[in-house]
Structure formats: structure tokens, C-alpha cells
Amino acid sequence: MFMKAIVKQIHKLLIKNNLKLGVAESCTGGLLSELLTRLPGSSEYFILGLITYSNEAKIRLLKIPASLIIKKGAVSKEVALRMAESVKKLVQADCSIGITGIAGPAGGSKIKPVGTVFIAVRAKNKIICRKFIFKGKRLRIQRKAALESLALLKKLLK
């Protein structure tokens, strides 16, 4: 299964390179953190997983300006980038991931339909942020977002 394979690859890469990771999740609700901590030894690299589901949590815990959320929306490239940057700084990690999106079934709009997800990944002084529009029901969207974030991290670590 692809899920197990990518988790194992990330696990090995982070341990081999002695890198620490922090994640800030919204629409995935902790799924990414759960995947990363499934394997024994994940405590060598996994420092923190924050589920900043509400705007208030993003503002209070990640110090994302309320004005940015009002202007760009909680589901935006700018907020995903800030999430990754803030969690990295918060735990002084080498790598970080920020995920924000609309998993549904409600909450979408014409501009940002259900399945819209922004993922920002920081590693090795590089950053990547991508917008995705995943199809499917809530759990499928959450899984795709978590897996895609790992694929982006792998890309930066190689």
C-alpha cells in the first residue's frame, strides 16, 4: 500500500539525516501526525503535531495574524505557509508541514470548493506550497492531503 511505503520512506529519511519535524494540521485533523507516529522510533524525529482546526487556534497558537485570515481566508497559500513557518519556529524543527483545507462535506464555495487544500512544507532551507483540489468524501480528502504532504516532504529531502 502506498500509504505505508511513503511513511516508511519519510521515517528512514528523517532518521538517516537526523532531522526533526513539526506539523500544524487543520483539515486533516491529526491524521498526518498519526501516520508519522505509527512506526517505532518516530520519537527520534517527530517533535510536535498541532491540530489548529479553528481560526482562533491558528491565531493564538501559531501567531497567524487575524488580518491575514480575514484577507486571504484560513484556506489559503498564505496561511499554509505561515502554519509551516510558525510550527518550525515554535519547536525549532529542521522540517515542518502546514496543512489547511476544506474536507467537507460542507464549507466549500465556487472559489474554494470542498477538497481545496493548501500544503506548505519546509525542509533544508527550502519551501514548497501547493494547492490541491481533491475529489471524494471527507476521509478520502483527508488521506490524500496527508499523503501528499509526505510526498512533498520527500521531494525536499531528496
HELIX and SHEET records of a PDB file:
HELIX    1   1 PHE A    2  LYS A   16  1                                  15    
HELIX    2   2 LEU A   31  LEU A   36  1                                   6    
HELIX    3   3 SER A   42  GLU A   44  5                                   3    
HELIX    4   4 ASN A   55  LEU A   62  1                                   8    
HELIX    5   5 ALA A   66  LYS A   72  1                                   7    
HELIX    6   6 LYS A   77  VAL A   91  1                                  15    
HELIX    7   7 ARG A  138  LEU A  157  1                                  20    
SHEET    1   A 5 PHE A  46  ILE A  51  0                                        
SHEET    2   A 5 LEU A  21  GLU A  25  1                                        
SHEET    3   A 5 CYS A  95  GLY A 101  1                                        
SHEET    4   A 5 THR A 116  ALA A 123 -1                                        
SHEET    5   A 5 LYS A 126  ILE A 133 -1                                        
END                                                                             
